Amino acid sequence: MTSEARVGPPPNAGDDPVSSSALAWQPETLAAFNQLYGTLWSRGVLDHSAKEMARLRNARATDCVF
């Protein structure tokens, strides 16, 4: 008898990439990430081009395709 691990989408996975990511398994972590990212993006002191460069570098580093 073999046991197989079944991996599926996180509970309540939505259409956006973040809510269907590994963060969705930890709702408190997802909420903290959204608050941090929203603050950085919306009210941060960096200019838009620096923010976009950081976003692209982060996506490349984490192998994100979005």
N, C-alpha and C positions, 0 to 999 in steps of 0.2 A: 504494500500500500504506500503510495507516494502522496506527499502533501504539496500542493501548489499554492503559491502566494498569488492572490488575485488583487490586482491594482486597478482601481477605477478612478473616475473623477471625484474630486472632493465633494462633500455634501453641499448642496445648494450652489453648485457651480453655475455661474452665469455666463454671459457671452463675452465679457471683457477678459483679457488675458490674466489680469491679477487675481480676479476672483476664482479663476479655474486653475490657479497655480498651487504650489505647495503651501503658500501662505494661507490659503483658504482652510487648511486643516487646523490652523491656529487662529481663530477669530480675533483674539486680543492682539496678537502680533500683526495681523493684517490691518487692524484699526490703527495701531501705532505707526506702522509703515505708511499708511495713507496720510496720517496727520503730518508726519515728518516730511514726506515727499511733497505734499500739498503746500506746506509752509516754505520749503526750499524753492519750489517752482513758482509759487504765486507771490510770496512776500520776501524772497531772498534778495540780497544786495548785489548778486552777480548779474552781469548783463546777459541778455538772451543767448548770444552766441556761446558764451562760456557754459551756460546751463545745458545747451543742446550738445556741446562737445562732451560734457560729463555724462549726459544721458546715453549718448552713442558709445562711449568708452565702457560704461557700465553694462550696456546691452552686449557688447562684444565680449567682455570679460566673463559674463554669466551665460554666454551662448544663447541669449534671448533673440528670438526671431521677430519680435514685435517692435 
